[in-house]
Amino acid sequence: MDLQASVYIADHHGLIGSSVHNTLIQLGCEKIISDPLGWVALRDFNRVDGFFSRVRPEVVFLIGGVSGGIGANQKRPADLMLDNLLVNCHVIESARRHGTRKLLYLASSCIYPKLVEQPMRVETLMSGGLEPTNESYAIAKLAGLYLCRAYQQQFQAKFIAAIPANVFGPGDDFSLEDSHVIAALMRRMYEAKISRQSEVVIWGSGLPRREFIFADDMADACVFLMEHYDGADPVNIGVGADWSIRELAEIIAEVVGFAGNLVFDRSKPDGMPAKLLDSSLLQKMGWRPKTSLKDGLIRTYQWLVHEGAIRKRDASAIL
């Protein structure tokens, strides 16, 4: 990747976007374009295209996006689908129209079929039905991936796609409505510890298995792909290991210092039974993660406690 190139990070304030921004700064990139739009404005094609026509970024990271856990996907499937469809179409087309040399689009591991063989290989995409609890969001993320492939085919654009494992780290969304599993469990155990609750109730059986990657490692992999990959097929970005939700909850309880009981509510949906990515292509290219799950959880918890990650009005209700 040319560190002298102008770079635009769509949604650079999000978890992955801010990590990519910091990684590029550390590498010496001096032309990171300030993002005046924000994710909501990216749904407006005229504003997006006008922005691209003015700044003409040479490199684009299309990452982040509106997302949420199982609860958010069940309550707002249309919002999640429409927002991601609009943003993906607007940014990708504007990048083509205004001379972007290379674009990296991040999809989601939920785009794989629900019952696909583990670890999940890119060849199995579209080979079976999606997990119903996040189907709308997954279809939108799939559309973005295949749109990049279509632009490669029709316009010879270097628009590549990657599929990340579950990303976590400092700066994650700890809101009650939209947080993913690590942020949700960490917040609830933190609140339970402070308020001296005897138990924390966790959705589902605790049996589903998930793969997690620390945000700094995710950003490093994104920059690595920008430097080393031009192919039409998406690339999985994972760490090569997975944990059950029960195992994850036990590790988080240890990190937080929550000594109460973990109660699993089997009346709530589990989601996909397993989501382990086959990241062998990325590994063969020479990339490896640097952060263990526990070390990443410790750093995330330190941020949660010391950087005021929970909004004051939320925290005041539990003190």
N, C-alpha and C positions, 0 to 999 in steps of 0.2 A: 504494500500500500504506500502510495506517494504521500509522505507527511507534509508536503508543500501544497497538496490539493485542498480545495475548499470542501468542507464536510458539513452535511446537514444531518442531524439526529432527530428524527420524528419522535416527539414525546421524550425529550432529553431529561425531563424532570422525574420520570418514572424510575422504578427500581433498576431495570436493565439499562435504560437510556442514560441515567446519571452515572452508572458504572462504566459504560462505554465512553462517556464524556471524560471521566477522570482518567481512564486508561489512555486515551488519546493525548490528553494533556501531559501525562507522565512520559509518553513516547516522544513528545516534542512537537505535536501537531499544533500549528499556530493559526489555522484558518477554520476554526469551528464556527459555523454560522449561528448566531443567536436566533432562537426560535420564538418569534412573536405570535405564533398562531395558537399553540395549545391543541389538545386533542379534539376539543369540540369544534374549533374552527376548521380542522382538517376535513370535516364533513361537507364543507362548502367548496365546490370545485373552483369557482371563480377566485376565491381568496387563495386557495392552494396554488392554482396556476399563475396567478398574479405574483405570488411570492417567488415561485420558481423562475418566472421570467425576469424578475429583478436581480435575484442573487445567483442564479445558475450554478447550483452546487455540483461539483464534479463527482462527489461520493455521497451516497445516501444510506443511512441505516434506518430501515423501516421496522421499528421494534415497539414493544409495549402494546398499547391498545386497551380498550375497555374490556375488562374481564372480571371474573369473580369465582367464588367457590360454587358448590352444588346448590346452595340456597339461592344465590344471585341468579344462577342459570335457570332455576325453576321459576323464579318470580319475574324475571325480565328477559326472556329468550329473544323477543323481537328487538329490544333495544340493543342487546349484545350482538345480534346478527347484523342488524342494519348499520350500526356504527362502524363495525369492522369492515363490512363490505364497502361502504362509502369511502372510508379512509384509505383502504388498500387501493381501490380503483383510482382515486384522485391523486394520490402520491405517485403511484407507479406510472400513470399516464403523463402526469406533469413532468416527471423525471425524464421520460422518453422525449417529450416535446422540446425540452430545454437543455438537452445535451449532457445529461448525467452519464458519466463514463461507467460507473458501477454502482449497483444497489444490492443491499442485503436485506431480505425479508425474513422475519422470524414468524414461523407458524406456531403450532402447539402440539404437544404429544397426544392431546385428546383427539386429533384427527385420525388416529389409527382405529381400525375396527375394534369393537368391544372385546371380542373373543379371539383376537389375533395371537399367533404363536409368539412366545417370548424367547429371546429379546426381539423387539419389533424392528423389522427391516423395511426400508423404503419401498421395496418391491411389493409389499403387502398392502400398501395404501389402496383404498377403494375396493378391497377384496371382500368386505363384509359390512354388516350394519354397524352404525356408530352407537356409543353409549347414549341412551335416551336422555339422561339428566343434563348433558351438555351438547346435544345434537346441533342446535341452532348456531351456537358459537363455533363449533367444530366445522360446520359447513362453510362459514364465512372464512375461517382460517385456511381451509382447503382451497377455497376459491382464490385467495391471494397467492398461494403456492403455485397453483396451475396457471394463474395469470402471468407470473414471472416466467414460467416455462414457455407459455405462448409468445411472450415478447422476445424471448431468446430465439424461438423458431421463426417468427415473422420478421423481426427487426434486427436480429443478431445483437440484441442488447445484452450486456453482461449484467443481467439481473438474476442473482442467485438466491436460493432459499435454504433455510435451515430449520430444524425441528428441535427445540430445546426440551430437556427434562424440566421438572418443576424447579423454578428459580426462587431463591430466598436470600435474605441478607438485610443489612442496615438500609433503611429507606423503604422497606416493604410497606404494604398497605395493611395496617392493623385495625381498620374500621370494622365495626360489628357486622356491616352489611356485605362487604365485598372482599374480605380477606380470604386468602387461600389457607391450606391446612396448617402449615407451620406457623404463620402469623396468628391464625385463629387460636390454635392450641396454646401458643406462647402467651398471648394476651389473657386468655381465660385462666391459665394457671397462675399468671402473675397477679391477676385480680383476686383469685381464690386465695393465694398466699397472703396478700395484704389484708383481705377481709376475714381471714382465718376460717375459710370454708373447709368442710371435711371431705368434699369430693368434687370432681369435675366430670360432667357428663359429656361424652364424645359421640358424635353421630356415627352410626353404623356398627359393624361387628368388630372392627379393628383388624380384620384379616386382609383386606386389599393391600397390595404392595405398590410402592411408589419409589421413583428415583428422584434424587434432589441434587441440585448443583448450586454452589454459592455464586452470588451475583458477580463478584470480581472474576471468578473463573469463566463465567458465561461471557462477560465482556471481552476477556482475553481470547476466547474461542472465536468470537465474532470478528475481532480484528485479524486474527490468524486466517480465517476464511477469506476475508477481503484481500489478504496478501497472497494466498496460495490456491484459491479455488475459483474456477470459472464454469464448472459443469452445469448441465441442465437439471440433473437430479438433485433433490434436496439432500442435505447432510444432517444426520442426527448429531446432537451435541449432548452428551451425557457423561457420567462418571464410571459406568460399567458395574454398578451395584445398586440394589434396591433394598428397602426396608418395609416391613408391615406397618400399618398405621399404629398398631399397638406398640411395636418396638420404637417407633418414632416418638410416641407420646411418653414412653418411659424415659427416653433420653432427654426430652424437653423438660420433664418433671425434675430430673436430676440437675439439669442446667439451671432451672429457675429456683430450685430448692423447695418445690411443692411436695409435701410429704403425705398428702391425703390420698384418697382412693380414686382410681380412674374407672369410671362406669361407662360401659359401651351400650348405647341405645340402639338395639337391633331393629327397632321400628323405623329408623331412618335409613335412607338409601346409602349404599356403599360406593356407587359409581363403578368404574371399570375394575375388574378383579386384579389386574396387574398392568403396569406401564413401565417396562424396562426397555430402554433404547439400545439397539445395536449400533454402537459408535465406533465400530472397527475401522471404517474408512478414515475418520478423523484421527484415530490413533495411528494408523499406518502413515498418515501425512506428517506425524511427529508431534501432535498436540497431546498434552496431559493436564488434568486438573491439579491444582496445588493445595486445595483446602479440603480437609476431612469434614464429614458431616458434623461431628461434635464441635470442632474448632469453629466452623461457620455458625453453628447455633449459639455458641458462647459469644461470639462477636455481635451477632444479631441481638441477643438479649442485653448485652451491655449498651448497645445503641438504644434499645427500647427503654431502658431504665434511665440512662443518663442524658439522652438527647431529647426527651419529651416526646417520644413517638406517639403516645396516646394523647389526644387532645385534652386540654385542661378540663373542659366541662365533662368529659367522660370520666377522667380520673377522679374528679371531685366527688362523683357519685359513689365511689367505692372506698373513699378514705374516711 
